[in-house]
């Protein structure tokens, strides 16, 4: 079974300094039919204007993953981490028993376009931690590249949940498949471009939940970048 979540149907707002779109209920956007998918709780697509950002605020017991599409995102947190995330880099912050952080557009001239993802952890009260890593486009050209997993295998970043996140960059006409183990589920998010999933075309920022399937298969109608979640 595949359920499509069109970009135009998402919640969100234009705050001037921030244009944000929420796949699932978040902040002032509440939709009881879209509260998350399995352990996946938040998929927010944000564009932050130059020199602006999210002030220092706190989180607990959540795995927070950020991925930059364009621009540069500056991160600061209460563990004294200071870093800048660029295109193709993935950031993981395990909030655990509590962390304070802020995210800012690192540029004074260009907007930053990124995804922020929240995954519910498999246990509460863990020691907070932070990590980031670049995953070059050459490593995911017409192929799945594991970027986050429960055990940090294959050079991926570790998260506290039985879930994995994969990225792929597809040439027009390229086809890509991945098996889905019994009892597991998948969420496909189209970051850029256009792909066909089960005969249905998904455009930029569309998503799809896949359950009761043995595999997922996509074909790029145009150059595309996609993110795939494998979830218990």
C-alpha positions in Angstrom: 0.0 0.0 0.0 1.3 3.4 -1.0 -0.1 6.7 0.3 1.1 9.9 -1.4 1.7 13.1 0.5 1.7 16.0 -2.0 3.9 19.0 -1.3 0.9 21.3 -1.9 -1.1 19.6 0.8 1.5 20.1 3.6 1.0 22.6 6.4 3.4 25.5 6.9 3.8 29.3 6.8 5.6 32.2 5.3 7.1 34.3 8.1 9.1 36.5 5.8 12.5 35.4 7.2 11.4 31.8 7.1 9.3 29.8 4.5 8.5 26.5 6.1 6.5 23.4 5.0 5.4 20.6 7.4 4.7 17.1 6.1 3.3 16.2 9.5 1.7 18.2 12.3 4.1 20.7 13.8 3.9 23.9 15.8 0.6 25.7 15.0 -0.1 23.2 12.1 -2.3 20.4 13.4 -3.8 17.6 11.3 -4.8 14.5 13.2 -4.5 12.5 9.9 -0.8 13.5 9.5 0.9 13.0 12.9 3.9 11.1 11.6 4.7 7.7 10.1 6.0 5.0 12.3 9.0 6.5 14.3 9.2 9.4 11.8 7.6 12.4 13.5 8.7 15.5 11.6 9.7 16.3 8.1 10.1 20.1 7.7 11.4 21.8 4.6 12.7 25.2 5.5 14.2 28.2 3.6 15.8 30.7 5.9 16.8 34.2 4.7 20.3 35.6 5.0 21.5 36.3 8.5 18.4 34.9 10.1 17.7 31.7 12.0 16.2 29.9 14.9 17.3 31.2 18.3 18.6 29.1 21.1 15.9 26.6 22.3 15.7 23.2 23.9 14.8 19.7 23.0 14.5 16.3 24.8 14.3 12.7 23.7 14.3 13.2 20.0 16.7 12.3 17.2 17.0 15.4 15.1 18.5 15.2 11.6 19.3 18.1 9.3 20.2 18.0 5.6 21.2 21.0 3.5 20.2 21.3 -0.1 21.5 24.8 -0.8 23.4 27.4 1.2 25.1 27.0 4.6 23.5 26.3 8.0 25.4 27.3 11.2 24.8 25.2 14.3 25.6 26.0 18.0 24.6 24.0 21.0 25.0 23.6 24.8 27.8 21.0 24.3 30.0 23.7 22.8 29.6 22.4 19.3 29.9 25.1 16.6 29.8 24.0 13.0 28.6 24.9 9.5 26.6 22.4 7.4 26.8 22.7 3.6 25.1 20.9 0.7 25.4 17.1 0.9 26.2 17.1 4.7 24.0 15.4 7.2 23.8 16.5 10.9 22.5 14.3 13.7 21.7 15.6 17.2 20.5 13.2 19.8 18.6 15.5 22.3 18.4 12.7 24.9 18.0 14.1 28.4 18.1 17.6 27.2 20.1 20.0 24.9 19.9 23.6 23.9 20.8 24.7 20.4 20.3 27.3 17.7 20.5 27.2 13.9 21.4 30.2 11.8 21.8 30.9 8.1 25.6 31.2 7.9 25.4 33.6 4.9 24.6 37.3 4.9 23.7 37.2 1.2 22.2 33.9 0.2 19.2 31.9 1.7 19.7 28.4 3.1 17.4 25.6 2.1 17.3 22.5 4.2 15.3 19.7 5.7 14.9 19.1 9.4 13.7 15.6 10.4 12.7 14.3 13.8 12.7 10.6 14.6 11.4 9.3 17.9 14.2 7.5 19.8 13.9 3.9 21.0 14.8 4.9 24.6 14.6 8.1 26.7 17.2 9.9 28.7 20.3 9.1 26.7 23.4 11.3 26.8 23.0 14.1 24.3 25.4 14.0 21.4 26.1 15.7 18.0 27.7 14.5 14.8 27.9 15.5 11.1 29.3 14.1 8.0 29.6 14.9 4.3 28.2 12.4 1.8 29.5 13.3 -1.7 27.1 13.1 -4.6 29.6 10.8 -6.3 28.9 8.2 -3.6 25.2 8.2 -4.2 25.0 8.7 -8.0 22.2 6.3 -9.2 22.7 4.3 -5.9 21.5 4.3 -2.4 24.0 5.7 0.2 23.3 4.9 3.8 23.7 8.1 5.8 22.1 7.2 9.2 21.4 3.9 11.0 21.0 2.4 14.4 24.5 0.9 14.4 26.4 3.5 12.4 27.3 0.8 9.8 29.0 1.5 6.5 30.2 4.9 7.6 26.7 6.2 8.4 25.8 8.4 11.4 24.3 6.6 14.4 20.8 7.2 15.6 18.9 5.8 18.6 16.2 4.0 16.6 15.7 0.9 14.5 15.6 3.0 11.3 17.9 3.8 8.4 18.1 6.8 6.1 19.4 6.6 2.6 20.2 9.3 -0.1 20.3 8.9 -3.8 21.1 11.3 -6.7 19.5 10.0 -10.0 20.2 10.9 -13.6 17.1 11.2 -15.8 16.0 7.8 -16.8 17.8 6.0 -14.0 16.0 3.3 -12.1 16.7 2.3 -8.5 15.1 -0.4 -6.2 15.4 -1.4 -2.6 14.0 -4.4 -0.8 11.7 -3.9 2.2 12.0 -6.6 4.8 8.9 -8.3 6.2 7.1 -6.1 8.8 9.0 -3.0 7.8 7.9 0.2 6.1 9.4 2.9 3.9 9.0 6.6 3.4 10.2 8.2 0.2 10.8 12.0 0.1 11.6 13.7 -3.2 14.1 16.4 -2.4 14.6 17.6 -6.0 13.3 16.6 -9.4 10.8 14.0 -10.5 10.5 10.3 -10.0 7.9 7.6 -10.8 6.8 5.3 -7.9 4.4 2.5 -8.6 3.2 4.3 -11.7 2.6 7.6 -9.9 4.8 10.6 -10.6 6.2 12.4 -7.5 7.6 15.9 -7.9 9.9 18.0 -5.8 8.9 17.9 -2.1 6.3 15.2 -2.5 6.5 12.2 -0.2 5.1 8.7 0.0 4.4 6.1 2.7 4.9 2.5 1.7 3.7 -0.4 3.7 2.9 -4.1 3.1 5.4 -4.2 0.2 8.5 -6.3 -0.4 10.4 -3.6 -2.3 10.3 0.0 -3.5 11.3 0.9 -7.0 11.6 4.3 -8.6 12.5 5.8 -12.0 13.7 9.3 -12.4 11.8 11.3 -15.1 14.3 14.2 -14.6 17.5 14.5 -12.6 16.4 13.9 -9.0 17.6 13.6 -5.4 15.6 11.5 -3.0 15.7 10.4 0.7 14.4 7.0 1.8 13.6 6.0 5.3 13.5 2.3 6.3 11.4 2.0 9.4 10.3 -0.7 11.8 
